[in-house]
């Protein structure tokens, strides 16, 4: 059990049946009245952020979040299959759990799966990936005065904006968190 007076950024708790992570906290001691703790909580599973105040004596159980690396195997319709490389156990996740986390991830790459009480709720791709450009328009000479960009499709089927000098067959380094082109690989 963690009391509100022991709150720290990043601590994960179970509050009213929800798994929440403390994003921000502040101990407030007003001149009149009792002290309290003002917090911003992010729902780990749903993703929403709420503000809430607590008395310093309130206690909440700590939530145990497990994060483990899995290998992304393949997509089969609405199911995405992953394998634990230590035990070779395979699990299939639905498209609503995966979302667009695998937008820039090729088959056989490693991803992190986050779970609470054995139920996977999030897929975290690697921060940077290298992908080959499969489709893009040729850059027109003379259009580079303002650092222009053009759309390009990479081997996973995702589309992103790249500089005009990028051609079909080029390998790109991409930031999966923002979906932005970083450099040629």
N, C-alpha and C positions, 0 to 999 in steps of 0.2 A: 504494500500500500504506500502511495506517495501522497503526502499532504500538500495542500496548496501553497504552503510557505516554502516548500522545497522545489517548486516548479523551476525548470530550466528550459531554454530553447532546445528543440529536438526531442524532448521526452514524449513518449507515446503512451497514452492512457486510454482506459475504457471509461467513458462518461455517458451515462444514460443509455447503455447498450450500443453506443457508437465508439468506433476506434478513432481517436483524435490525436494529432501531434501538435505540440505547442510551437507556434511560429514566433510569437512575441509575448512577453509577460512584463508586468510592472507591479511592484509592491507599492501600495498607496497608503499613507498614514495621514488622514485628514486631521486638521486641528481639533475638530469636534466629531465625535463618533468613533466607531471601531475601524480598525485597519481592514483592508481588503486587497485582493489580487486581481488585477485587470489583465485578461489574456486574449490573444487571437488564436483560435484553434482551427486547424485544417482537418477535415474529415478525410482520413487516409483512404478509405474505400471509395467514397463518393466524390471527393475532391473539393467540396465547398469550404469556404472560410467563414467562421462566425466569431463574433466578439462576445465575451462572457466574463462576469465577475464572480469571484468565489471568496468565502471567508477563509482566513489562513488555517483554520482547524479542519476544514473539509478534507476527506481522504478518498483517493480513487485507486483502483488496482492498475498496476502497470500492464500494458498490452505487449505481448511478445510477437514481434514481426520477424518472420524468417525470410531471408533473401538467399537464393542459391542460384548458381550458374547452371543453365541448361543449354543444350544444343538445339537450335531450331532445325527441324528435319524437313517438313513440307506442309503445304496447305492442301486440304482435301475438302473442297466446297466451302462450308462455313466453319470447318474445324481446322485448327492449327496444331500440329503435332511437335512435341518437344521431348528430348531425351536427357536423362540424368547421366552424365558421362562416367560417374563412379559406379552406380548400380545398374545402369542400362535400362532403368525403368522409364517407360514412356507415358506421357500424359497428353491429352487433347484438350485444347481450350477453344471456347466459342469466339466468334468475331466481336461480340460486344465486350468481352473481357480484354481482348488484344487491342481493339481499336485500330488506330493507325500507327502503332508502335513499330510494326514491322515494315513500314513504308520503304525504308532504305536498307533492310536486312535481307541478305541472300540466304539461301538454304545452306545448312551446315555451319552457320556462324553461331557464336556463343551469345546468349542474352541472359539477363537476370530476371528471375520470377520471384515476386514478393507474395508471401502468403500469411494469412492470419488464421489460426486454428486449423491448418491444413487446407484451407480454401484459397486458391490463387486469385488475387484481385488485380495484379498489375504486371505488365511486361516492360522491362527497361532495356532498350537496345544499347549497344556500345555507343560511346559518345561520338566517335568518328569512324566512318567507313570509307572504303575505296570502291567505287563503282565505275563501270565503263559506260560511256555515252552510246546509246543505240540509235538515237534519232535527234537531229537538230538541223536547223537551216544554216546554210553557209553564211558567214559574216560578210557584210558588204563593206569594202574598203571606203574609208571616208566617213563612216558613221561612228567613229570613236572619239569625237570631240568631247562628249559629255560622260564618257565611261559607260556607254550603253550596254545593255544586256539582252539576251534572247532566251527563249524557253528551250530546254533540252530534256529529253527522256532518257533515264538511265536503265540499266538492265533489270531492275526490279519492277519497272513500269511507272515509277514516280517521276513527276515533272518538277524541275526547279529552274530558276534563272541563273544563267552563266554568262561570262564575258564573251564578246564576239569572236575571240580567237580560238575558242573551244570547238573542236570538230568531232565527227563521228569516229569512235574507236579510242578516243582519249580516256584515260583513267582519271577520275576526279576524287579529291578528298572532300567529304561532306560532313558537316556537323549535324547529327541526327536530332539534336534538341531543337534547333531552329530551322532545319531543312535548308541551310544555306551552303553555297559553294565556298570552299576555303582555298583550294589550290589544285593544280594538276599533280597527280601522283607519279 
